[in-house]
Amino acid sequence: MVGRFPYTGISDTHTNIDTLPIAALLAISSDSVVSQLPGPGSVWDETRSTEQEILLGACRCQLTFNGRPTDGITRTCSQPPQCSAVVAVPTRARIPAHEPPRNVTGICKVHSGRSRTGHEQVFYARALTAQTAETDAIRFLVGTQSLRYDNQIHVIDFDDENNIINKNILLHHAGEIWQISASPADKSVFATCYNKTSDSKVMTCAAVWRIPKELQAGSHESPDDSSSNAQSLELLCHLDNTTHGNMACVTWEPLGDGKKILSLADNHLMIWDLQESSTKSVLSSSAALEGKGQLKFTCGRWNPHHNCMQVATANDTAIRGWDIRTMRQIYCIDNAHGQLVRDLDFNPNKQYYLASCGDDCKVKFWDTRNTNEPVKTLEEHSHWVWSVRYNHSHDQLVLTGSSDSHVILSNMVSISSEPFGHLVDDEDLSDQEEGHDEKTKEPLQDSIIATYEEHEDSVYAVEWSSADPWLFASLSYDGRLVINRVPRALKYNILL
């Protein structure tokens, strides 16, 4: 294999799955997640596979290759719930001659790990963020959801030069994590939305946390470490929503000093100022969503343009823009989607452009100056679309994740800041004015670059790396994290 496992001495032929560490699954490849298998009846050449996987919390049962037992590593599950897993490992798996060549992907149902008492733990996950303030290392944070055990934050590092993945586990005792947002200024600080049970009632709360200092330098646990040795997060402050209802999301001011946070709780929009090294939160301003029925926010996003003085929110099928200086609504798209709006994201390089996705299986792109119709609509998913993200550097690249278990990478170049393949500069304009006999450039065509099918459960989150603009991660509910790169051909086409 091109990559190597950092924790265990995995052989070149057969793999002892019991020696793999416990955390979320990661699949890495050089260009795309999959590698092409040789022809029918041939043996898998492991030197052609560029995948690298770590099973974290993976079930040790019924390991199969493309639905068939692999050589010497099949084991019956002895712990409920029984399940099956499929993992691409460097073993000699033969494909029957009557079957056509197929792609090899790393697939595993992440079911269980060991608690400190030796009992099986079951972790699911839906919260993912890149460590925004970290621009030197490729790092993602994943939050788990468990009703029975202490939940965890997994700090996932990918060493791009050596093709190595490392991880740390931090305990999040507060409750199951629904959303996570990293500070843009301090790489050790992040916020979570989590469930809390009090007086037999479940509340969704929010808090700001700090990664322990000894882990901030990028140290990683050894192969023998487990979640029983994990350190706890340092609680900095709570965002008090006692009188406002359940928290839907938290998001940081994108270009600030990490001292301002937007939170949405039921029908309340709140701006918080963090003081005293983020150990104290003060509600600086708020607004309430008014109208018929029980209106509740589902998601929100800070606009990186206009000096970060605007935010966008979604409730039911509507999208609203707000001026945080006056806390008044500045635009409204009443029926932006046919069903619930799930996520929003602003184009980082082009003002006024906003992407949205929802339960109508659509991804829509809006110009907030004219909201009568979307400027573009994608209908590539077959189920609810949970997450949409613009690439931070190359805004024609758009990621979406859906509960159809697919991740789609789209090239929306016609509505990007580079519709002709490059930014228009003064030299281009002067050439046109001088009447040069050059053909007028037509806007490039939008296209679907790739559909990634490594997940087997709903994909709740997709995120671009803050350190590498060509690398992204996706997270599905079964706890599987998949890291991919933009195809090399497209990368060079954009750069050149």
C-alpha positions as CSV (number, residue, x, y, z in Angstrom):
1,M,0.0,0.0,0.0
2,V,1.1,3.5,-0.6
3,G,0.2,4.7,2.8
4,R,1.0,3.0,6.1
5,F,-0.8,2.5,9.4
6,P,0.8,4.6,12.2
7,Y,-0.3,2.4,15.1
8,T,0.1,-1.3,14.2
9,G,2.5,-3.5,12.3
10,I,0.1,-4.5,9.6
11,S,1.6,-7.0,7.2
12,D,1.6,-6.8,3.4
13,T,-0.5,-9.9,3.0
14,H,-2.9,-10.5,6.0
15,T,-4.2,-8.2,8.6
16,N,-5.2,-9.0,12.1
17,I,-8.2,-6.7,12.6
18,D,-8.1,-7.1,16.4
19,T,-4.9,-5.1,16.5
20,L,-6.4,-2.0,14.9
21,P,-7.0,0.9,17.3
22,I,-10.4,2.2,18.4
23,A,-11.9,5.5,17.0
24,A,-13.6,6.6,13.6
25,L,-12.8,5.1,10.2
26,L,-10.7,7.2,7.8
27,A,-10.1,6.4,4.1
28,I,-7.4,8.3,2.3
29,S,-6.4,8.1,-1.4
30,S,-4.2,10.1,-3.7
31,D,-6.9,11.5,-6.0
32,S,-10.1,9.8,-5.2
33,V,-11.2,7.4,-2.5
34,V,-11.4,4.4,-4.8
35,S,-8.8,2.4,-6.8
36,Q,-9.5,0.3,-9.9
37,L,-9.4,-3.4,-9.4
38,P,-7.6,-5.6,-12.0
39,G,-9.5,-7.6,-14.5
40,P,-11.8,-10.6,-13.7
41,G,-10.1,-13.6,-12.2
42,S,-7.0,-11.8,-11.2
43,V,-5.5,-11.1,-7.8
44,W,-5.7,-7.7,-6.2
45,D,-2.4,-5.9,-6.6
46,E,-2.0,-4.2,-3.3
47,T,0.6,-1.8,-4.7
48,R,-2.2,-0.2,-6.8
49,S,-4.4,0.6,-3.8
50,T,-3.7,4.0,-2.3
51,E,-6.2,3.7,0.4
52,Q,-5.3,4.0,4.1
53,E,-7.8,3.2,6.8
54,I,-8.0,3.2,10.5
55,L,-10.9,1.5,12.3
56,L,-11.8,3.4,15.4
57,G,-14.6,1.8,17.3
58,A,-15.1,-0.8,14.6
59,C,-16.9,-4.1,15.0
60,R,-14.6,-7.1,14.8
61,C,-17.1,-9.4,13.2
62,Q,-17.7,-11.0,9.7
63,L,-15.0,-9.1,7.8
64,T,-15.7,-9.5,4.1
65,F,-14.3,-8.3,0.8
66,N,-16.9,-7.1,-1.6
67,G,-19.4,-9.3,0.1
68,R,-17.1,-12.4,0.3
69,P,-15.0,-13.6,3.2
70,T,-11.3,-12.6,2.8
71,D,-8.4,-15.0,3.3
72,G,-7.8,-15.8,6.9
73,I,-9.5,-12.8,8.6
74,T,-13.2,-13.8,8.9
75,R,-14.6,-13.8,12.5
76,T,-18.0,-14.3,13.9
77,C,-19.4,-11.5,16.0
78,S,-19.7,-12.5,19.7
79,Q,-21.0,-9.2,21.0
80,P,-24.4,-7.8,20.2
81,P,-25.5,-6.1,18.1
82,Q,-24.3,-8.4,15.4
83,C,-23.3,-6.8,12.2
84,S,-21.1,-7.1,9.1
85,A,-18.2,-5.0,7.9
86,V,-16.4,-4.6,4.6
87,V,-12.9,-3.3,4.6
88,A,-10.3,-2.9,1.8
89,V,-7.2,-4.5,3.2
90,P,-4.0,-5.7,1.5
91,T,-5.1,-9.4,1.3
92,R,-5.2,-11.8,-1.7
93,A,-8.9,-11.5,-2.5
94,R,-9.9,-13.1,-5.9
95,I,-12.8,-11.8,-8.0
96,P,-14.8,-14.5,-9.8
97,A,-14.1,-14.5,-13.6
98,H,-17.8,-13.8,-14.5
99,E,-17.8,-10.4,-12.7
100,P,-16.6,-7.2,-14.3
101,P,-13.8,-5.1,-12.7
102,R,-15.0,-3.0,-9.8
103,N,-13.7,-0.3,-7.6
104,V,-12.2,-1.1,-4.2
105,T,-13.4,1.1,-1.4
106,G,-12.9,1.0,2.3
107,I,-16.3,0.4,4.0
108,C,-16.9,-0.4,7.6
109,K,-19.8,-0.1,10.0
110,V,-18.4,1.6,13.0
111,H,-20.3,-0.1,15.8
112,S,-18.3,-0.6,19.0
113,G,-15.3,0.1,21.1
114,R,-14.3,-1.0,24.6
115,S,-15.2,1.1,27.7
116,R,-12.9,1.2,30.7
117,T,-15.1,-1.6,32.2
118,G,-14.6,-3.8,29.2
119,H,-18.2,-3.4,27.9
120,E,-18.9,-2.7,24.3
121,Q,-19.6,0.9,23.4
122,V,-21.7,2.1,20.5
123,F,-20.9,5.5,19.0
124,Y,-22.5,7.4,16.2
125,A,-21.6,10.8,15.0
126,R,-23.0,13.8,13.0
127,A,-20.8,16.7,14.1
128,L,-17.7,17.6,12.1
129,T,-15.6,20.7,11.6
130,A,-12.1,21.6,10.3
131,Q,-9.8,23.2,12.9
132,T,-10.2,26.6,11.3
133,A,-7.4,28.5,13.0
134,E,-4.9,25.7,12.1
135,T,-3.4,26.5,8.7
136,D,-0.3,24.3,8.9
137,A,-1.7,20.9,9.8
138,I,-4.7,19.1,8.3
139,R,-6.9,18.6,11.2
140,F,-10.6,17.8,11.8
141,L,-12.7,17.6,14.9
142,V,-15.5,15.0,15.2
143,G,-18.1,14.8,17.9
144,T,-19.9,11.6,18.9
145,Q,-23.5,10.9,19.9
146,S,-24.2,8.3,22.6
147,L,-26.9,8.1,25.2
148,R,-25.1,5.5,27.3
149,Y,-21.5,6.6,27.5
150,D,-19.4,9.7,27.8
151,N,-19.3,11.3,24.4
152,Q,-16.0,12.2,22.8
153,I,-14.2,14.7,20.6
154,H,-11.9,13.0,18.1
155,V,-9.0,15.1,16.9
156,I,-8.0,13.7,13.6
157,D,-4.7,14.7,12.0
158,F,-3.6,13.7,8.5
159,D,0.1,13.9,7.6
160,D,-0.1,14.6,3.9
161,E,3.7,14.1,3.2
162,N,4.0,10.8,4.8
163,N,0.4,9.6,4.3
164,I,-0.1,9.0,8.0
165,I,-3.3,9.5,10.1
166,N,-3.1,10.2,13.8
167,K,-5.8,10.9,16.4
168,N,-6.5,11.9,19.9
169,I,-9.7,11.3,21.9
170,L,-11.0,13.9,24.4
171,L,-14.0,13.3,26.7
172,H,-17.0,15.5,26.3
173,H,-19.0,14.7,29.5
174,A,-21.7,17.3,28.8
175,G,-23.8,15.1,26.5
176,E,-24.3,13.9,22.9
177,I,-22.9,16.3,20.4
178,W,-25.2,17.7,17.7
179,Q,-23.0,20.4,16.2
180,I,-19.4,21.6,16.5
181,S,-17.8,24.9,15.5
182,A,-14.1,25.8,15.7
183,S,-12.7,29.3,16.6
184,P,-11.2,31.1,13.7
185,A,-8.5,32.7,15.9
186,D,-7.5,30.1,18.5
187,K,-7.0,26.6,17.3
188,S,-7.4,25.1,20.8
189,V,-10.9,26.6,21.2
190,F,-14.3,25.4,19.8
191,A,-18.0,25.4,20.7
192,T,-20.5,22.5,20.7
193,C,-24.3,22.1,20.8
194,Y,-25.2,19.2,23.0
195,N,-28.1,17.5,24.7
196,K,-28.5,17.9,28.4
197,T,-31.0,16.0,30.7
198,S,-32.4,18.0,33.6
199,D,-35.5,17.2,35.7
200,S,-36.4,14.5,33.2
201,K,-36.3,17.1,30.4
202,V,-33.9,17.1,27.5
203,M,-32.4,20.5,26.6
204,T,-30.0,21.3,23.8
205,C,-27.3,23.6,25.2
206,A,-24.1,25.2,24.0
207,A,-20.7,25.7,25.5
208,V,-17.2,26.8,24.6
209,W,-14.3,24.4,25.3
210,R,-10.5,24.3,25.1
211,I,-8.2,21.4,24.1
212,P,-5.7,20.6,26.9
213,K,-2.4,22.3,26.5
214,E,-0.4,19.1,26.3
215,L,-2.4,18.1,23.2
216,Q,-2.2,21.4,21.4
217,A,1.2,20.8,20.0
218,G,-0.1,17.9,17.9
219,S,1.0,14.9,20.1
220,H,-0.9,11.7,19.6
221,E,-1.7,8.7,21.7
222,S,0.2,5.4,21.3
223,P,-1.3,2.2,19.9
224,D,-2.1,0.9,23.3
225,D,-4.0,4.0,24.4
226,S,-7.8,3.8,24.4
227,S,-10.7,6.0,25.3
228,S,-10.3,4.9,28.9
229,N,-7.1,7.0,29.0
230,A,-8.6,10.0,27.2
231,Q,-8.3,13.4,28.8
232,S,-11.3,15.7,29.4
233,L,-11.9,18.9,27.7
234,E,-11.5,22.2,29.6
235,L,-14.9,24.0,29.9
236,L,-14.5,27.7,29.3
237,C,-18.0,29.0,29.4
238,H,-21.7,28.2,28.8
239,L,-23.9,30.1,26.4
240,D,-26.9,30.5,28.7
241,N,-30.1,29.6,26.8
242,T,-32.3,29.0,29.8
243,T,-34.9,31.5,28.8
244,H,-34.5,31.1,25.0
245,G,-35.1,27.5,24.3
246,N,-33.1,24.7,22.6
247,M,-29.9,25.6,20.8
248,A,-30.0,24.8,17.1
249,C,-26.4,25.9,16.2
250,V,-23.5,28.0,17.1
251,T,-21.1,29.7,14.6
252,W,-18.1,32.1,15.1
253,E,-17.6,35.4,13.4
254,P,-15.4,34.2,10.5
255,L,-12.9,37.1,10.3
256,G,-12.8,38.3,13.9
257,D,-10.6,37.7,16.9
258,G,-12.6,34.7,18.1
259,K,-14.6,36.8,20.6
260,K,-18.0,36.9,18.9
261,I,-20.4,34.0,18.4
262,L,-23.8,33.7,16.8
263,S,-26.2,31.2,18.4
264,L,-29.8,30.2,17.4
265,A,-32.2,28.9,20.0
266,D,-35.8,28.1,19.0
267,N,-36.9,31.4,17.6
268,H,-34.2,33.5,19.1
269,L,-31.1,34.9,17.3
270,M,-28.3,35.8,19.8
271,I,-24.9,37.4,19.5
272,W,-22.4,36.7,22.3
273,D,-19.2,38.4,23.3
274,L,-16.6,36.2,24.9
275,Q,-14.6,37.9,27.6
276,E,-11.7,37.1,30.0
277,S,-9.9,34.6,27.7
278,S,-13.2,33.2,26.6
279,T,-14.2,32.1,30.1
280,K,-17.2,34.4,30.2
281,S,-19.9,34.9,27.7
282,V,-22.1,38.1,27.6
283,L,-25.2,38.3,25.4
284,S,-24.6,41.5,23.5
285,S,-27.7,41.6,21.2
286,S,-30.7,39.4,20.3
287,A,-33.7,39.2,18.1
288,A,-36.8,37.1,17.9
289,L,-38.4,35.4,14.9
290,E,-42.0,36.5,14.8
291,G,-44.9,35.0,12.8
292,K,-47.7,32.4,12.8
293,G,-47.1,29.0,14.4
294,Q,-44.1,27.8,16.3
295,L,-41.2,29.2,14.4
296,K,-37.8,27.6,15.0
297,F,-34.4,28.2,13.5
298,T,-32.8,25.2,11.9
299,C,-29.4,26.6,10.9
300,G,-27.5,29.9,10.5
301,R,-24.3,31.2,8.8
302,W,-22.2,34.3,9.2
303,N,-21.6,36.4,6.1
304,P,-17.9,36.8,5.6
305,H,-18.4,40.0,3.6
306,H,-19.7,43.5,4.6
307,N,-17.4,43.6,7.6
308,C,-19.2,40.5,9.0
309,M,-22.3,42.6,9.8
310,Q,-24.8,40.2,8.3
311,V,-25.9,36.7,9.1
312,A,-28.3,34.3,7.3
313,T,-30.7,32.0,9.1
314,A,-33.1,29.3,8.0
315,N,-36.5,28.3,9.5
316,D,-38.8,25.8,8.0
317,T,-38.7,26.5,4.2
318,A,-37.5,30.2,4.6
319,I,-34.1,31.9,4.5
320,R,-33.7,35.2,6.2
321,G,-30.9,37.8,6.2
322,W,-30.2,39.9,9.3
323,D,-28.1,43.0,10.0
324,I,-26.6,42.4,13.4
325,R,-26.0,46.1,14.0
326,T,-29.8,46.7,14.2
327,M,-30.8,43.0,14.6
328,R,-33.4,43.6,11.9
329,Q,-34.3,41.4,8.9
330,I,-32.9,42.7,5.6
331,Y,-34.3,40.1,3.2
332,C,-36.5,37.0,3.2
333,I,-36.8,34.1,0.8
334,D,-40.2,32.7,1.9
335,N,-40.2,29.4,0.0
336,A,-36.6,28.9,-0.7
337,H,-37.1,25.1,-0.6
338,G,-40.1,22.9,-0.9
339,Q,-39.3,21.3,2.5
340,L,-37.1,22.1,5.5
341,V,-33.9,24.0,4.9
342,R,-31.0,22.1,6.4
343,D,-27.9,24.1,5.8
344,L,-26.5,27.4,4.4
345,D,-23.1,28.6,3.3
346,F,-21.9,31.9,1.8
347,N,-19.5,32.1,-1.2
348,P,-16.2,33.3,0.4
349,N,-15.0,35.0,-2.7
350,K,-18.1,36.5,-4.2
351,Q,-20.4,38.9,-2.4
352,Y,-24.2,38.3,-2.1
353,Y,-24.0,34.7,-3.2
354,L,-25.5,32.1,-0.8
355,A,-25.9,28.3,-1.1
356,S,-28.7,26.4,0.6
357,C,-29.9,22.8,0.8
358,G,-32.8,20.9,2.2
359,D,-35.2,18.1,2.5
360,D,-36.5,18.6,-1.1
361,C,-33.2,17.0,-2.2
362,K,-32.1,20.2,-3.9
363,V,-29.1,22.5,-3.6
364,K,-29.9,26.1,-4.5
365,F,-27.7,29.1,-5.1
366,W,-29.0,32.6,-4.4
367,D,-28.1,36.2,-5.1
368,T,-29.4,38.0,-2.0
369,R,-29.9,41.2,-4.0
370,N,-32.6,39.5,-6.1
371,T,-34.3,36.6,-4.2
372,N,-37.2,36.0,-6.6
373,E,-35.5,32.9,-8.1
374,P,-32.3,31.0,-7.4
375,V,-29.5,31.6,-9.9
376,K,-28.8,27.9,-10.0
377,T,-30.4,24.7,-8.7
378,L,-28.8,21.2,-8.4
379,E,-30.9,18.1,-8.1
380,E,-28.3,15.4,-8.0
381,H,-29.2,13.8,-4.6
382,S,-32.1,11.4,-4.1
383,H,-32.8,12.2,-0.4
384,W,-32.4,15.0,2.1
385,V,-29.3,17.2,1.6
386,W,-27.9,17.9,5.1
387,S,-24.7,19.9,4.3
388,V,-23.3,22.3,1.7
389,R,-19.9,23.9,1.7
390,Y,-18.0,26.2,-0.6
391,N,-14.3,25.7,-1.0
392,H,-12.5,28.5,0.9
393,S,-10.1,29.3,-1.9
394,H,-11.7,28.1,-5.1
395,D,-15.4,28.9,-4.8
396,Q,-16.4,27.0,-7.9
397,L,-15.9,23.8,-5.9
398,V,-19.0,23.0,-3.9
399,L,-19.4,19.9,-1.6
400,T,-22.8,18.4,-0.6
401,G,-23.7,15.5,1.7
402,S,-27.0,13.7,1.9
403,S,-28.9,11.0,3.6
404,D,-28.8,9.1,0.3
405,S,-25.2,8.3,1.7
406,H,-23.5,10.1,-1.2
407,V,-21.1,13.0,-1.2
408,I,-21.1,15.1,-4.4
409,L,-18.3,17.4,-5.5
410,S,-19.6,20.0,-8.0
411,N,-17.9,22.5,-10.3
412,M,-20.2,25.6,-10.2
413,V,-17.8,27.7,-12.2
414,S,-20.5,29.8,-14.0
415,I,-21.6,31.5,-10.8
416,S,-18.2,31.6,-9.2
417,S,-15.7,34.5,-8.9
418,E,-13.8,32.9,-11.9
419,P,-16.5,32.2,-14.5
420,F,-14.0,32.3,-17.4
421,G,-11.4,30.2,-15.6
422,H,-9.5,33.1,-14.0
423,L,-10.1,36.4,-12.4
424,V,-10.5,39.4,-14.7
425,D,-7.7,41.9,-14.1
426,D,-6.8,45.3,-15.4
427,E,-4.5,43.9,-18.1
428,D,-7.4,41.8,-19.5
429,L,-9.6,44.9,-19.7
430,S,-6.9,47.0,-21.4
431,D,-6.4,44.3,-24.0
432,Q,-10.1,44.3,-24.8
433,E,-10.2,48.1,-25.1
434,E,-7.3,48.1,-27.6
435,G,-9.3,45.9,-29.9
436,H,-7.2,42.8,-29.9
437,D,-8.5,40.2,-32.3
438,E,-9.1,37.6,-29.6
439,K,-12.2,35.4,-29.4
440,T,-14.6,36.4,-26.7
441,K,-14.3,33.9,-23.9
442,E,-17.5,32.0,-23.0
443,P,-18.3,31.2,-19.4
444,L,-17.2,27.7,-18.5
445,Q,-19.9,25.0,-18.0
446,D,-21.0,23.7,-14.6
447,S,-20.6,20.0,-14.0
448,I,-20.6,17.3,-11.4
449,I,-17.0,16.4,-10.8
450,A,-17.5,13.2,-8.7
451,T,-20.0,11.3,-6.6
452,Y,-18.4,9.5,-3.6
453,E,-20.2,6.4,-2.4
454,E,-18.0,5.2,0.5
455,H,-20.6,5.9,3.1
456,E,-23.4,3.4,3.9
457,D,-25.4,5.7,6.2
458,S,-26.7,9.3,6.1
459,V,-23.9,11.8,5.5
460,Y,-24.6,14.7,7.9
461,A,-21.5,16.9,7.4
462,V,-18.9,17.8,4.8
463,E,-16.0,20.1,5.4
464,W,-13.0,21.5,3.5
465,S,-9.6,21.4,5.2
466,S,-8.4,24.8,6.4
467,A,-4.8,23.9,5.6
468,D,-5.2,22.2,2.2
469,P,-7.8,23.7,-0.2
470,W,-7.8,20.4,-2.2
471,L,-8.7,18.1,0.7
472,F,-12.1,17.5,2.3
473,A,-13.8,15.2,4.8
474,S,-17.3,13.8,5.1
475,L,-19.0,12.2,8.1
476,S,-21.9,9.7,8.2
477,Y,-24.1,8.7,11.1
478,D,-22.4,5.3,11.5
479,G,-19.2,7.1,12.6
480,R,-17.4,6.9,9.4
481,L,-15.1,9.8,8.4
482,V,-13.8,9.7,4.9
483,I,-11.1,12.1,3.7
484,N,-10.7,12.8,-0.1
485,R,-8.8,15.0,-2.4
486,V,-10.0,17.0,-5.4
487,P,-9.0,15.0,-8.6
488,R,-5.5,16.0,-9.7
489,A,-6.7,16.8,-13.3
490,L,-9.2,19.3,-12.0
491,K,-6.7,20.8,-9.6
492,Y,-4.2,21.5,-12.4
493,N,-7.0,22.8,-14.7
494,I,-8.0,25.4,-12.0
495,L,-4.4,26.4,-11.2
496,L,-3.2,26.5,-14.8
